[in-house]
Amino acid sequence: PAPIDFELGNWYSCTHPQAHFINNLVVAKLDGAQRLIITNREFIVRQIDGSAERREIQSPEALLEVLASRFGLAFPEGTVFKAGGLSWQHPE
């Protein structure tokens, strides 16, 4: 593929109102033999053998804690992510 193909796909996934990454919170990290995944309010730890442990993230504060402790991502207290898949979100 030509570089413009990647540019167009990236532009679409970042701007189209129905694009997956506009409407969902998605975070992933490879951590040794585990893959850590957040999709909206679900935190998944997938092992190399394919087994997975899942848990629901209960609040924006719990999300910030998981992002900090498991992904090494720090955000200011009170940060609220805007994604349609987060049901605790209040419309502005």
N, CA, C and O atoms as a CHARMM CRD file, in Angstrom:
* protein
*
  368
    1    1 PRO  N      0.81700  -1.20500   0.00000 PROA 1      0.00000
    2    1 PRO  CA     0.00000   0.00000   0.00000 PROA 1      0.00000
    3    1 PRO  C      0.85900   1.26700   0.00000 PROA 1      0.00000
    4    1 PRO  O      1.97200   1.29100   0.52500 PROA 1      0.00000
    5    2 ALA  N      0.32200   2.27700  -0.58400 PROA 2      0.00000
    6    2 ALA  CA     1.00100   3.57800  -0.63000 PROA 2      0.00000
    7    2 ALA  C      0.79600   4.31400   0.68700 PROA 2      0.00000
    8    2 ALA  O     -0.19000   4.06700   1.38100 PROA 2      0.00000
    9    3 PRO  N      1.70600   5.21100   1.04300 PROA 3      0.00000
   10    3 PRO  CA     1.55700   5.98000   2.29100 PROA 3      0.00000
   11    3 PRO  C      0.20700   6.70100   2.39900 PROA 3      0.00000
   12    3 PRO  O     -0.33400   6.83000   3.49800 PROA 3      0.00000
   13    4 ILE  N     -0.33200   7.16200   1.29300 PROA 4      0.00000
   14    4 ILE  CA    -1.62300   7.84500   1.33000 PROA 4      0.00000
   15    4 ILE  C     -2.73400   6.91800   1.81400 PROA 4      0.00000
   16    4 ILE  O     -3.70500   7.37900   2.41400 PROA 4      0.00000
   17    5 ASP  N     -2.60200   5.61600   1.56100 PROA 5      0.00000
   18    5 ASP  CA    -3.59800   4.65400   2.03700 PROA 5      0.00000
   19    5 ASP  C     -3.63800   4.62000   3.56900 PROA 5      0.00000
   20    5 ASP  O     -4.71200   4.55800   4.16800 PROA 5      0.00000
   21    6 PHE  N     -2.46900   4.66000   4.18600 PROA 6      0.00000
   22    6 PHE  CA    -2.40300   4.68700   5.64900 PROA 6      0.00000
   23    6 PHE  C     -2.93000   6.01200   6.18900 PROA 6      0.00000
   24    6 PHE  O     -3.64000   6.05200   7.19300 PROA 6      0.00000
   25    7 GLU  N     -2.57000   7.08900   5.50700 PROA 7      0.00000
   26    7 GLU  CA    -3.02400   8.40800   5.94900 PROA 7      0.00000
   27    7 GLU  C     -4.54900   8.51300   5.89700 PROA 7      0.00000
   28    7 GLU  O     -5.16900   9.02200   6.83000 PROA 7      0.00000
   29    8 LEU  N     -5.13900   8.04400   4.83000 PROA 8      0.00000
   30    8 LEU  CA    -6.59500   8.09900   4.69300 PROA 8      0.00000
   31    8 LEU  C     -7.28100   7.23700   5.74900 PROA 8      0.00000
   32    8 LEU  O     -8.26700   7.66500   6.34800 PROA 8      0.00000
   33    9 GLY  N     -6.77000   6.02800   5.98200 PROA 9      0.00000
   34    9 GLY  CA    -7.34900   5.15200   7.00000 PROA 9      0.00000
   35    9 GLY  C     -7.23200   5.75500   8.39100 PROA 9      0.00000
   36    9 GLY  O     -8.17000   5.67300   9.18500 PROA 9      0.00000
   37   10 ASN  N     -6.08500   6.36100   8.69200 PROA 10     0.00000
   38   10 ASN  CA    -5.88600   7.00400   9.98600 PROA 10     0.00000
   39   10 ASN  C     -6.83200   8.19200  10.13800 PROA 10     0.00000
   40   10 ASN  O     -7.43500   8.36700  11.19700 PROA 10     0.00000
   41   11 TRP  N     -6.96600   8.99200   9.11700 PROA 11     0.00000
   42   11 TRP  CA    -7.87000  10.14300   9.16800 PROA 11     0.00000
   43   11 TRP  C     -9.30100   9.67600   9.42800 PROA 11     0.00000
   44   11 TRP  O     -9.99400  10.24700  10.27000 PROA 11     0.00000
   45   12 TYR  N     -9.74100   8.65800   8.72200 PROA 12     0.00000
   46   12 TYR  CA   -11.09900   8.13500   8.90000 PROA 12     0.00000
   47   12 TYR  C    -11.30500   7.65500  10.34200 PROA 12     0.00000
   48   12 TYR  O    -12.29400   8.01400  10.98100 PROA 12     0.00000
   49   13 SER  N    -10.37900   6.85300  10.84900 PROA 13     0.00000
   50   13 SER  CA   -10.55600   6.27200  12.18300 PROA 13     0.00000
   51   13 SER  C    -10.48700   7.31700  13.28800 PROA 13     0.00000
   52   13 SER  O    -10.89100   7.04000  14.41700 PROA 13     0.00000
   53   14 CYS  N     -9.99000   8.50100  12.99200 PROA 14     0.00000
   54   14 CYS  CA    -9.89200   9.56300  13.99800 PROA 14     0.00000
   55   14 CYS  C    -10.96400  10.63800  13.85700 PROA 14     0.00000
   56   14 CYS  O    -11.11200  11.47300  14.75000 PROA 14     0.00000
   57   15 THR  N    -11.71400  10.63600  12.75600 PROA 15     0.00000
   58   15 THR  CA   -12.63700  11.74800  12.53500 PROA 15     0.00000
   59   15 THR  C    -14.07600  11.35700  12.21700 PROA 15     0.00000
   60   15 THR  O    -14.98900  12.12400  12.52300 PROA 15     0.00000
   61   16 HSD  N    -14.30900  10.21400  11.62600 PROA 16     0.00000
   62   16 HSD  CA   -15.67200   9.85500  11.21500 PROA 16     0.00000
   63   16 HSD  C    -16.54100   9.61200  12.45100 PROA 16     0.00000
   64   16 HSD  O    -16.12000   8.89500  13.35900 PROA 16     0.00000
   65   17 PRO  N    -17.74600  10.19300  12.50600 PROA 17     0.00000
   66   17 PRO  CA   -18.60200  10.06000  13.69000 PROA 17     0.00000
   67   17 PRO  C    -18.96100   8.62000  14.05500 PROA 17     0.00000
   68   17 PRO  O    -19.30900   8.35900  15.20700 PROA 17     0.00000
   69   18 GLN  N    -18.88900   7.68600  13.12000 PROA 18     0.00000
   70   18 GLN  CA   -19.21100   6.29100  13.41000 PROA 18     0.00000
   71   18 GLN  C    -17.97100   5.41200  13.55800 PROA 18     0.00000
   72   18 GLN  O    -18.09000   4.19500  13.69900 PROA 18     0.00000
   73   19 ALA  N    -16.79600   6.01100  13.52700 PROA 19     0.00000
   74   19 ALA  CA   -15.56000   5.23300  13.62400 PROA 19     0.00000
   75   19 ALA  C    -15.42000   4.59600  15.00800 PROA 19     0.00000
   76   19 ALA  O    -15.81200   5.18500  16.01500 PROA 19     0.00000
   77   20 HSD  N    -14.86700   3.40800  15.04400 PROA 20     0.00000
   78   20 HSD  CA   -14.70700   2.63300  16.27700 PROA 20     0.00000
   79   20 HSD  C    -13.96700   3.41600  17.36000 PROA 20     0.00000
   80   20 HSD  O    -14.39700   3.43900  18.51300 PROA 20     0.00000
   81   21 PHE  N    -12.86400   4.05500  16.99300 PROA 21     0.00000
   82   21 PHE  CA   -12.02900   4.71600  17.98900 PROA 21     0.00000
   83   21 PHE  C    -12.58600   6.06600  18.42900 PROA 21     0.00000
   84   21 PHE  O    -12.08600   6.63800  19.39800 PROA 21     0.00000
   85   22 ILE  N    -13.58500   6.58300  17.76100 PROA 22     0.00000
   86   22 ILE  CA   -14.26800   7.80300  18.20000 PROA 22     0.00000
   87   22 ILE  C    -15.31600   7.45100  19.25500 PROA 22     0.00000
   88   22 ILE  O    -15.54700   8.22900  20.17900 PROA 22     0.00000
   89   23 ASN  N    -15.93900   6.30600  19.12700 PROA 23     0.00000
   90   23 ASN  CA   -17.07600   5.92300  19.96500 PROA 23     0.00000
   91   23 ASN  C    -16.73100   4.96700  21.10300 PROA 23     0.00000
   92   23 ASN  O    -17.60000   4.63400  21.90900 PROA 23     0.00000
   93   24 ASN  N    -15.49600   4.52500  21.17900 PROA 24     0.00000
   94   24 ASN  CA   -15.10000   3.55200  22.19200 PROA 24     0.00000
   95   24 ASN  C    -13.74600   3.90800  22.78300 PROA 24     0.00000
   96   24 ASN  O    -12.86300   4.42400  22.09800 PROA 24     0.00000
   97   25 LEU  N    -13.60500   3.62200  24.07100 PROA 25     0.00000
   98   25 LEU  CA   -12.30700   3.74200  24.70600 PROA 25     0.00000
   99   25 LEU  C    -11.58900   2.41200  24.50300 PROA 25     0.00000
  100   25 LEU  O    -12.10200   1.36400  24.89700 PROA 25     0.00000
  101   26 VAL  N    -10.41600   2.44800  23.89600 PROA 26     0.00000
  102   26 VAL  CA    -9.64400   1.23300  23.63100 PROA 26     0.00000
  103   26 VAL  C     -8.19900   1.49200  24.06200 PROA 26     0.00000
  104   26 VAL  O     -7.55700   2.43300  23.59400 PROA 26     0.00000
  105   27 VAL  N     -7.70000   0.64100  24.96500 PROA 27     0.00000
  106   27 VAL  CA    -6.32700   0.73000  25.45000 PROA 27     0.00000
  107   27 VAL  C     -5.77200  -0.68200  25.45600 PROA 27     0.00000
  108   27 VAL  O     -6.44400  -1.60600  25.91300 PROA 27     0.00000
  109   28 ALA  N     -4.55000  -0.86700  24.95400 PROA 28     0.00000
  110   28 ALA  CA    -3.95000  -2.20500  24.94700 PROA 28     0.00000
  111   28 ALA  C     -2.45700  -2.09000  25.22300 PROA 28     0.00000
  112   28 ALA  O     -1.79700  -1.12900  24.82700 PROA 28     0.00000
  113   29 LYS  N     -1.95000  -3.10600  25.91600 PROA 29     0.00000
  114   29 LYS  CA    -0.52200  -3.14000  26.24300 PROA 29     0.00000
  115   29 LYS  C     -0.08500  -4.58700  26.36700 PROA 29     0.00000
  116   29 LYS  O     -0.77500  -5.40200  26.98000 PROA 29     0.00000
  117   30 LEU  N      1.05100  -4.90100  25.78900 PROA 30     0.00000
  118   30 LEU  CA     1.67800  -6.20600  25.98400 PROA 30     0.00000
  119   30 LEU  C      2.54500  -6.09500  27.22800 PROA 30     0.00000
  120   30 LEU  O      3.42900  -5.24200  27.29800 PROA 30     0.00000
  121   31 ASP  N      2.29600  -6.95800  28.21000 PROA 31     0.00000
  122   31 ASP  CA     2.99400  -6.92100  29.48900 PROA 31     0.00000
  123   31 ASP  C      3.55800  -8.31200  29.75600 PROA 31     0.00000
  124   31 ASP  O      2.89400  -9.15000  30.36700 PROA 31     0.00000
  125   32 GLY  N      4.77400  -8.55400  29.30000 PROA 32     0.00000
  126   32 GLY  CA     5.36300  -9.88700  29.41400 PROA 32     0.00000
  127   32 GLY  C      4.57000 -10.86200  28.56600 PROA 32     0.00000
  128   32 GLY  O      4.43100 -10.67200  27.35800 PROA 32     0.00000
  129   33 ALA  N      4.04500 -11.91600  29.20200 PROA 33     0.00000
  130   33 ALA  CA     3.26100 -12.92100  28.48000 PROA 33     0.00000
  131   33 ALA  C      1.77100 -12.60900  28.52300 PROA 33     0.00000
  132   33 ALA  O      0.95200 -13.42100  28.09100 PROA 33     0.00000
  133   34 GLN  N      1.41800 -11.44400  29.03800 PROA 34     0.00000
  134   34 GLN  CA     0.01200 -11.04700  29.11900 PROA 34     0.00000
  135   34 GLN  C     -0.27700  -9.88000  28.18400 PROA 34     0.00000
  136   34 GLN  O      0.59200  -9.05300  27.90700 PROA 34     0.00000
  137   35 ARG  N     -1.50800  -9.83200  27.70900 PROA 35     0.00000
  138   35 ARG  CA    -1.98100  -8.66800  26.98000 PROA 35     0.00000
  139   35 ARG  C     -3.04800  -8.01800  27.84800 PROA 35     0.00000
  140   35 ARG  O     -4.03300  -8.65600  28.22000 PROA 35     0.00000
  141   36 LEU  N     -2.84600  -6.74700  28.16700 PROA 36     0.00000
  142   36 LEU  CA    -3.80000  -5.97500  28.95700 PROA 36     0.00000
  143   36 LEU  C     -4.66100  -5.17400  27.99900 PROA 36     0.00000
  144   36 LEU  O     -4.14300  -4.52300  27.09200 PROA 36     0.00000
  145   37 ILE  N     -5.96100  -5.21600  28.19300 PROA 37     0.00000
  146   37 ILE  CA    -6.88500  -4.56500  27.26700 PROA 37     0.00000
  147   37 ILE  C     -7.99200  -3.87200  28.05100 PROA 37     0.00000
  148   37 ILE  O     -8.56700  -4.45000  28.97400 PROA 37     0.00000
  149   38 ILE  N     -8.28200  -2.65000  27.68400 PROA 38     0.00000
  150   38 ILE  CA    -9.49000  -1.97100  28.15400 PROA 38     0.00000
  151   38 ILE  C    -10.32400  -1.67800  26.92300 PROA 38     0.00000
  152   38 ILE  O     -9.84600  -1.08000  25.95900 PROA 38     0.00000
  153   39 THR  N    -11.57600  -2.10700  26.96600 PROA 39     0.00000
  154   39 THR  CA   -12.55100  -1.73700  25.94100 PROA 39     0.00000
  155   39 THR  C    -13.74200  -1.16900  26.68600 PROA 39     0.00000
  156   39 THR  O    -14.50500  -1.89400  27.32400 PROA 39     0.00000
  157   40 ASN  N    -13.88400   0.14200  26.59100 PROA 40     0.00000
  158   40 ASN  CA   -14.91400   0.86200  27.33200 PROA 40     0.00000
  159   40 ASN  C    -14.78800   0.56700  28.81800 PROA 40     0.00000
  160   40 ASN  O    -13.80400   0.97300  29.43500 PROA 40     0.00000
  161   41 ARG  N    -15.74900  -0.12400  29.40800 PROA 41     0.00000
  162   41 ARG  CA   -15.73200  -0.37600  30.85200 PROA 41     0.00000
  163   41 ARG  C    -15.24900  -1.78200  31.20100 PROA 41     0.00000
  164   41 ARG  O    -15.40400  -2.21100  32.34400 PROA 41     0.00000
  165   42 GLU  N    -14.67700  -2.49800  30.26200 PROA 42     0.00000
  166   42 GLU  CA   -14.19400  -3.85400  30.52300 PROA 42     0.00000
  167   42 GLU  C    -12.67000  -3.89200  30.51000 PROA 42     0.00000
  168   42 GLU  O    -12.03200  -3.43400  29.56200 PROA 42     0.00000
  169   43 PHE  N    -12.10200  -4.44100  31.57200 PROA 43     0.00000
  170   43 PHE  CA   -10.65900  -4.65100  31.67200 PROA 43     0.00000
  171   43 PHE  C    -10.39800  -6.13700  31.51900 PROA 43     0.00000
  172   43 PHE  O    -10.96600  -6.95200  32.24700 PROA 43     0.00000
  173   44 ILE  N     -9.53800  -6.49100  30.57200 PROA 44     0.00000
  174   44 ILE  CA    -9.25300  -7.88900  30.25200 PROA 44     0.00000
  175   44 ILE  C     -7.75200  -8.13200  30.39100 PROA 44     0.00000
  176   44 ILE  O     -6.93600  -7.34900  29.90600 PROA 44     0.00000
  177   45 VAL  N     -7.40700  -9.22400  31.05700 PROA 45     0.00000
  178   45 VAL  CA    -6.02300  -9.69600  31.08700 PROA 45     0.00000
  179   45 VAL  C     -6.02600 -11.03000  30.35500 PROA 45     0.00000
  180   45 VAL  O     -6.56200 -12.02000  30.85200 PROA 45     0.00000
  181   46 ARG  N     -5.42100 -11.04900  29.16500 PROA 46     0.00000
  182   46 ARG  CA    -5.39200 -12.25500  28.33300 PROA 46     0.00000
  183   46 ARG  C     -4.00900 -12.89100  28.43900 PROA 46     0.00000
  184   46 ARG  O     -2.98700 -12.23400  28.24000 PROA 46     0.00000
  185   47 GLN  N     -4.00100 -14.19200  28.76000 PROA 47     0.00000
  186   47 GLN  CA    -2.75800 -14.93800  28.91100 PROA 47     0.00000
  187   47 GLN  C     -2.29200 -15.48100  27.56100 PROA 47     0.00000
  188   47 GLN  O     -3.05600 -15.50400  26.59600 PROA 47     0.00000
  189   48 ILE  N     -1.04900 -15.91300  27.50300 PROA 48     0.00000
  190   48 ILE  CA    -0.47700 -16.44500  26.27100 PROA 48     0.00000
  191   48 ILE  C     -1.21000 -17.70500  25.80100 PROA 48     0.00000
  192   48 ILE  O     -1.21500 -18.00600  24.60800 PROA 48     0.00000
  193   49 ASP  N     -1.83400 -18.44800  26.73600 PROA 49     0.00000
  194   49 ASP  CA    -2.56500 -19.65800  26.35400 PROA 49     0.00000
  195   49 ASP  C     -3.97500 -19.35300  25.83800 PROA 49     0.00000
  196   49 ASP  O     -4.72100 -20.26600  25.48400 PROA 49     0.00000
  197   50 GLY  N     -4.33500 -18.06700  25.79600 PROA 50     0.00000
  198   50 GLY  CA    -5.64800 -17.66900  25.28600 PROA 50     0.00000
  199   50 GLY  C     -6.70200 -17.45800  26.35500 PROA 50     0.00000
  200   50 GLY  O     -7.76100 -16.89600  26.07400 PROA 50     0.00000
  201   51 SER  N     -6.43200 -17.90000  27.58200 PROA 51     0.00000
  202   51 SER  CA    -7.40200 -17.68100  28.65400 PROA 51     0.00000
  203   51 SER  C     -7.43800 -16.19700  29.01000 PROA 51     0.00000
  204   51 SER  O     -6.47200 -15.46400  28.79700 PROA 51     0.00000
  205   52 ALA  N     -8.57100 -15.77800  29.55300 PROA 52     0.00000
  206   52 ALA  CA    -8.72800 -14.36100  29.86000 PROA 52     0.00000
  207   52 ALA  C     -9.49300 -14.16900  31.15200 PROA 52     0.00000
  208   52 ALA  O    -10.43200 -14.90400  31.46100 PROA 52     0.00000
  209   53 GLU  N     -9.07600 -13.18100  31.88700 PROA 53     0.00000
  210   53 GLU  CA    -9.77900 -12.75200  33.09200 PROA 53     0.00000
  211   53 GLU  C    -10.38900 -11.38900  32.77600 PROA 53     0.00000
  212   53 GLU  O     -9.69200 -10.48900  32.30600 PROA 53     0.00000
  213   54 ARG  N    -11.68500 -11.23400  33.03200 PROA 54     0.00000
  214   54 ARG  CA   -12.38900  -9.99900  32.70800 PROA 54     0.00000
  215   54 ARG  C    -13.01800  -9.41200  33.96200 PROA 54     0.00000
  216   54 ARG  O    -13.47800 -10.13600  34.84500 PROA 54     0.00000
  217   55 ARG  N    -13.02800  -8.08000  34.02200 PROA 55     0.00000
  218   55 ARG  CA   -13.76800  -7.42100  35.09100 PROA 55     0.00000
  219   55 ARG  C    -14.28600  -6.08100  34.58700 PROA 55     0.00000
  220   55 ARG  O    -13.69600  -5.44400  33.71400 PROA 55     0.00000
  221   56 GLU  N    -15.40000  -5.68400  35.16400 PROA 56     0.00000
  222   56 GLU  CA   -16.00200  -4.40800  34.78700 PROA 56     0.00000
  223   56 GLU  C    -15.35400  -3.28300  35.58200 PROA 56     0.00000
  224   56 GLU  O    -15.10700  -3.40900  36.78200 PROA 56     0.00000
  225   57 ILE  N    -15.08600  -2.19400  34.89700 PROA 57     0.00000
  226   57 ILE  CA   -14.57800  -0.98900  35.54600 PROA 57     0.00000
  227   57 ILE  C    -15.80200  -0.18900  35.97600 PROA 57     0.00000
  228   57 ILE  O    -16.63000   0.18200  35.14300 PROA 57     0.00000
  229   58 GLN  N    -15.91500   0.07500  37.26800 PROA 58     0.00000
  230   58 GLN  CA   -17.15000   0.59000  37.84400 PROA 58     0.00000
  231   58 GLN  C    -17.33300   2.10600  37.80400 PROA 58     0.00000
  232   58 GLN  O    -18.46000   2.58100  37.94400 PROA 58     0.00000
  233   59 SER  N    -16.26900   2.87600  37.62000 PROA 59     0.00000
  234   59 SER  CA   -16.39400   4.33100  37.70900 PROA 59     0.00000
  235   59 SER  C    -15.24400   5.01100  36.98000 PROA 59     0.00000
  236   59 SER  O    -14.24700   4.36100  36.66600 PROA 59     0.00000
  237   60 PRO  N    -15.36300   6.30700  36.70400 PROA 60     0.00000
  238   60 PRO  CA   -14.23600   7.03100  36.10100 PROA 60     0.00000
  239   60 PRO  C    -12.98500   6.97400  36.98800 PROA 60     0.00000
  240   60 PRO  O    -11.86800   6.90300  36.47600 PROA 60     0.00000
  241   61 GLU  N    -13.16700   7.00400  38.30300 PROA 61     0.00000
  242   61 GLU  CA   -12.02300   6.92800  39.22100 PROA 61     0.00000
  243   61 GLU  C    -11.34000   5.56400  39.13500 PROA 61     0.00000
  244   61 GLU  O    -10.11200   5.47800  39.15700 PROA 61     0.00000
  245   62 ALA  N    -12.13300   4.50500  39.03600 PROA 62     0.00000
  246   62 ALA  CA   -11.56800   3.15600  38.89700 PROA 62     0.00000
  247   62 ALA  C    -10.82200   3.02300  37.56700 PROA 62     0.00000
  248   62 ALA  O     -9.78600   2.36100  37.50200 PROA 62     0.00000
  249   63 LEU  N    -11.33700   3.64400  36.52000 PROA 63     0.00000
  250   63 LEU  CA   -10.64900   3.62800  35.22300 PROA 63     0.00000
  251   63 LEU  C     -9.28800   4.30100  35.33700 PROA 63     0.00000
  252   63 LEU  O     -8.29200   3.77100  34.84500 PROA 63     0.00000
  253   64 LEU  N     -9.23500   5.46000  35.97900 PROA 64     0.00000
  254   64 LEU  CA    -7.95600   6.15700  36.15200 PROA 64     0.00000
  255   64 LEU  C     -6.96900   5.30800  36.94800 PROA 64     0.00000
  256   64 LEU  O     -5.77000   5.32500  36.66900 PROA 64     0.00000
  257   65 GLU  N     -7.46800   4.56300  37.94200 PROA 65     0.00000
  258   65 GLU  CA    -6.60700   3.70400  38.75000 PROA 65     0.00000
  259   65 GLU  C     -6.02400   2.56100  37.91700 PROA 65     0.00000
  260   65 GLU  O     -4.83700   2.25300  38.03000 PROA 65     0.00000
  261   66 VAL  N     -6.85300   1.93400  37.08300 PROA 66     0.00000
  262   66 VAL  CA    -6.37100   0.84400  36.22200 PROA 66     0.00000
  263   66 VAL  C     -5.37000   1.38100  35.20200 PROA 66     0.00000
  264   66 VAL  O     -4.33800   0.75600  34.95200 PROA 66     0.00000
  265   67 LEU  N     -5.67100   2.52700  34.61800 PROA 67     0.00000
  266   67 LEU  CA    -4.74200   3.11700  33.65300 PROA 67     0.00000
  267   67 LEU  C     -3.38800   3.40900  34.29600 PROA 67     0.00000
  268   67 LEU  O     -2.34700   3.20700  33.67100 PROA 67     0.00000
  269   68 ALA  N     -3.39900   3.88100  35.53800 PROA 68     0.00000
  270   68 ALA  CA    -2.14400   4.19300  36.23000 PROA 68     0.00000
  271   68 ALA  C     -1.40800   2.93000  36.66600 PROA 68     0.00000
  272   68 ALA  O     -0.21300   2.78500  36.40800 PROA 68     0.00000
  273   69 SER  N     -2.12300   2.01400  37.32900 PROA 69     0.00000
  274   69 SER  CA    -1.45000   0.85700  37.92600 PROA 69     0.00000
  275   69 SER  C     -1.05800  -0.21700  36.92000 PROA 69     0.00000
  276   69 SER  O     -0.02600  -0.86500  37.09200 PROA 69     0.00000
  277   70 ARG  N     -1.84300  -0.41900  35.88800 PROA 70     0.00000
  278   70 ARG  CA    -1.57400  -1.51500  34.95100 PROA 70     0.00000
  279   70 ARG  C     -0.96700  -1.05300  33.62800 PROA 70     0.00000
  280   70 ARG  O     -0.27300  -1.82200  32.96300 PROA 70     0.00000
  281   71 PHE  N     -1.22600   0.20400  33.24100 PROA 71     0.00000
  282   71 PHE  CA    -0.73200   0.69100  31.95300 PROA 71     0.00000
  283   71 PHE  C      0.35400   1.75600  32.10200 PROA 71     0.00000
  284   71 PHE  O      0.98400   2.13600  31.11500 PROA 71     0.00000
  285   72 GLY  N      0.58100   2.24200  33.33000 PROA 72     0.00000
  286   72 GLY  CA     1.59000   3.27600  33.55200 PROA 72     0.00000
  287   72 GLY  C      1.19000   4.62500  32.98200 PROA 72     0.00000
  288   72 GLY  O      2.05200   5.44200  32.65800 PROA 72     0.00000
  289   73 LEU  N     -0.11600   4.86800  32.85500 PROA 73     0.00000
  290   73 LEU  CA    -0.61600   6.12600  32.29300 PROA 73     0.00000
  291   73 LEU  C     -1.24600   6.95200  33.40000 PROA 73     0.00000
  292   73 LEU  O     -2.18700   6.50200  34.05400 PROA 73     0.00000
  293   74 ALA  N     -0.73800   8.15200  33.61400 PROA 74     0.00000
  294   74 ALA  CA    -1.25300   9.01400  34.67800 PROA 74     0.00000
  295   74 ALA  C     -2.00800  10.19000  34.06300 PROA 74     0.00000
  296   74 ALA  O     -1.52600  10.85200  33.14400 PROA 74     0.00000
  297   75 PHE  N     -3.19600  10.42800  34.59300 PROA 75     0.00000
  298   75 PHE  CA    -4.02800  11.54300  34.16400 PROA 75     0.00000
  299   75 PHE  C     -4.42400  12.33600  35.40400 PROA 75     0.00000
  300   75 PHE  O     -4.47400  11.77800  36.50000 PROA 75     0.00000
  301   76 PRO  N     -4.70700  13.63200  35.24800 PROA 76     0.00000
  302   76 PRO  CA    -5.12300  14.41900  36.41100 PROA 76     0.00000
  303   76 PRO  C     -6.39600  13.86300  37.03700 PROA 76     0.00000
  304   76 PRO  O     -7.27600  13.35400  36.34300 PROA 76     0.00000
  305   77 GLU  N     -6.47800  13.96900  38.36500 PROA 77     0.00000
  306   77 GLU  CA    -7.67500  13.54200  39.07700 PROA 77     0.00000
  307   77 GLU  C     -8.88100  14.26100  38.48400 PROA 77     0.00000
  308   77 GLU  O     -8.82200  15.45500  38.19000 PROA 77     0.00000
  309   78 GLY  N     -9.96700  13.52900  38.31200 PROA 78     0.00000
  310   78 GLY  CA   -11.17400  14.12000  37.74600 PROA 78     0.00000
  311   78 GLY  C    -11.27100  14.02200  36.23700 PROA 78     0.00000
  312   78 GLY  O    -12.27700  14.42900  35.65500 PROA 78     0.00000
  313   79 THR  N    -10.22300  13.47900  35.58200 PROA 79     0.00000
  314   79 THR  CA   -10.27800  13.30400  34.13600 PROA 79     0.00000
  315   79 THR  C    -11.43400  12.37200  33.79200 PROA 79     0.00000
  316   79 THR  O    -11.59400  11.32000  34.41100 PROA 79     0.00000
  317   80 VAL  N    -12.23600  12.75700  32.80900 PROA 80     0.00000
  318   80 VAL  CA   -13.33400  11.92200  32.32500 PROA 80     0.00000
  319   80 VAL  C    -13.16300  11.77200  30.82400 PROA 80     0.00000
  320   80 VAL  O    -13.10800  12.76500  30.09900 PROA 80     0.00000
  321   81 PHE  N    -13.07900  10.54400  30.36000 PROA 81     0.00000
  322   81 PHE  CA   -12.92800  10.27500  28.94100 PROA 81     0.00000
  323   81 PHE  C    -14.29100  10.31300  28.26400 PROA 81     0.00000
  324   81 PHE  O    -15.28700   9.85300  28.82300 PROA 81     0.00000
  325   82 LYS  N    -14.32400  10.86300  27.06200 PROA 82     0.00000
  326   82 LYS  CA   -15.57700  10.98600  26.32200 PROA 82     0.00000
  327   82 LYS  C    -15.61300   9.93800  25.22000 PROA 82     0.00000
  328   82 LYS  O    -15.00200  10.09600  24.16400 PROA 82     0.00000
  329   83 ALA  N    -16.34200   8.87000  25.49400 PROA 83     0.00000
  330   83 ALA  CA   -16.55100   7.81100  24.51000 PROA 83     0.00000
  331   83 ALA  C    -17.95700   7.27600  24.72500 PROA 83     0.00000
  332   83 ALA  O    -18.37800   7.05900  25.86200 PROA 83     0.00000
  333   84 GLY  N    -18.67000   7.06700  23.65100 PROA 84     0.00000
  334   84 GLY  CA   -20.05300   6.61600  23.74600 PROA 84     0.00000
  335   84 GLY  C    -20.24000   5.32800  24.52700 PROA 84     0.00000
  336   84 GLY  O    -21.30800   5.10600  25.09600 PROA 84     0.00000
  337   85 GLY  N    -19.22000   4.47200  24.56700 PROA 85     0.00000
  338   85 GLY  CA   -19.33700   3.19400  25.24300 PROA 85     0.00000
  339   85 GLY  C    -19.19000   3.26000  26.75200 PROA 85     0.00000
  340   85 GLY  O    -19.32300   2.24000  27.42900 PROA 85     0.00000
  341   86 LEU  N    -18.91700   4.44100  27.29300 PROA 86     0.00000
  342   86 LEU  CA   -18.77700   4.58400  28.74300 PROA 86     0.00000
  343   86 LEU  C    -20.10700   5.05800  29.31100 PROA 86     0.00000
  344   86 LEU  O    -20.45600   6.23100  29.17800 PROA 86     0.00000
  345   87 SER  N    -20.84700   4.15800  29.94000 PROA 87     0.00000
  346   87 SER  CA   -22.20200   4.46800  30.36700 PROA 87     0.00000
  347   87 SER  C    -22.27000   5.42100  31.55400 PROA 87     0.00000
  348   87 SER  O    -23.34300   5.95900  31.82600 PROA 87     0.00000
  349   88 TRP  N    -21.16200   5.65800  32.28000 PROA 88     0.00000
  350   88 TRP  CA   -21.22000   6.60100  33.39100 PROA 88     0.00000
  351   88 TRP  C    -21.12000   8.03700  32.89800 PROA 88     0.00000
  352   88 TRP  O    -21.29400   8.97600  33.67600 PROA 88     0.00000
  353   89 GLN  N    -20.84300   8.21100  31.62100 PROA 89     0.00000
  354   89 GLN  CA   -20.68900   9.54100  31.04500 PROA 89     0.00000
  355   89 GLN  C    -22.01700  10.29700  31.05600 PROA 89     0.00000
  356   89 GLN  O    -23.06200   9.73900  30.72200 PROA 89     0.00000
  357   90 HSD  N    -21.96500  11.54700  31.43500 PROA 90     0.00000
  358   90 HSD  CA   -23.14600  12.40500  31.42800 PROA 90     0.00000
  359   90 HSD  C    -23.08500  13.33900  30.23700 PROA 90     0.00000
  360   90 HSD  O    -22.03100  13.92300  29.98500 PROA 90     0.00000
  361   91 PRO  N    -24.16900  13.50600  29.49300 PROA 91     0.00000
  362   91 PRO  CA   -24.15200  14.39500  28.34800 PROA 91     0.00000
  363   91 PRO  C    -23.88200  15.83600  28.78000 PROA 91     0.00000
  364   91 PRO  O    -24.29200  16.27200  29.85500 PROA 91     0.00000
  365   92 GLU  N    -23.18500  16.55100  27.91600 PROA 92     0.00000
  366   92 GLU  CA   -22.86600  17.96300  28.21500 PROA 92     0.00000
  367   92 GLU  C    -23.85400  18.87300  27.54100 PROA 92     0.00000
  368   92 GLU  O    -23.75700  20.09300  27.67000 PROA 92     0.00000
